[in-house]
């Protein structure tokens, strides 16, 4: 019975330690990504923060959060907005062709003699099929 309780508490302690380690790793990655996102800090300051993060991990992480905590949220917010703007721009560029634009392009090709009347009708039907 005593062995069972010891193994249970050992297992519980393993879970707590694993959780703390994973939480620290997440915090470490957040801090390092924020360091490289920060345009105001010099390269030497960034290098010093990284060195101290590995020499005195917990204290340095807490000091970094106290000193740069507000800036971290601002930089993360700006990064998300920048990525969203890039994604929106890409989506607009890909989805720029509307059915009416496709029909107009096909009509220009028909008028120029590049396609036949049957090909124009097929392109028109295809473009109109996108609407429904």
N, C-alpha and C positions, 0 to 999 in steps of 0.2 A: 504494500500500500504506500509506503514511504517513497519508493522508487517512482510510482505513478505520479504522486504529487510533485516530486522533484522534476520529472520530465514535463509535467504540465506547466509548471512555473518557468522552466527553461524555455519551453516553446512560446509561452506568453512573452517572456523577455526578448526572445528572438524576433517576435513580431514587432514589439515596440522599438527595438534597435533598428530593425529593417525600415520601419516607417520613418524614423528620425534620419537615417542615412539617405533615403530617397528624397525626403523633404529638403535635406541639405544640398543634394545634387541638383534639385530643381532650382533652389535659391542660387546656387553657384552658377548655373547656366543662365539664369535671368540676369545676374550681376555682370557676368562676362559679356553677354549680348548687349547689355545696356552700356557697358564700357566702350565697346566698339561703335555703338550708335551715337555716342556723345561726341559731337563735333567741337565742343568747347575745351575739352581736355587735351593736353599735349600727349605725344607718344610716350614720353618719360613718365608722366603721371599714370597713364594706363598700365605701363609696365610695372610700376611700383605697386599699384593696386593688385595686379595679378600675382606678383611675387608675395605680397603680404597675405593674399587669399590662400596661398598654398602653405606659407609658413605658420600663420596664425588664423586658421580658417573661420572659426566662429566669431571671434572678436572683430576681425576685419569685415566680415559680412554684416555684422550688426552696425559697425561704424559707417560702412558704405550706405546702408539703408537709412541711417539717421541723416547723413550728410546729403545724399543724392536721392532720397525717397520721392520728393515731389517731382524732380526732374525726370525720374524713371517713368512715371505715369504720363508725363507730357510727351516724352520721346516715343513711348510705346503708342500713344494715341496718334501722333504724327505719322508714325510708320504704318499703322493700320489704315489711316486716311490715304496715304500715298499709294499703298498697295491696292486699295479699293478704287482709287482714281485710275491706276494703270489697268486694272481688270475691267472697269467700265469702258475705258478707251478702247481696249482690245475687243470687247463685246460689240461696241458700236461699229468698229471697223469691219468686223466679220458679218454683222447683221445689217450692214448698210443697204444691201440690195432688197428693195421692196418689190412686190409684184408689178407695180406700175413702172418702176425703173427698169425691170427686166423686159417688160413689153416694149418700152420706148427704145431700149437698146436693140431688141430684135427687129423693131420697125426700121431703125436706122440701117441695120444690116440688110433688110429686105430692100429698102430704097436704094442702097448702094449696089445691090445685085449680088451680094456675098452669099445669101441664102435664098432658097426657093420659097414659094408661097406655102407649100406643105410644111417646110421646116419652121416657118414663121408661126403657122397655126399650132404646131406641136409645142414650140417654145411658149406661145401664149397660153395654151392649155395647161402646160406645166406650171407657169407662173400663177395662173388663176387657181390651180389646184392647191397652192400654198395657202390661199386665203381660207379655204374650207377645211 
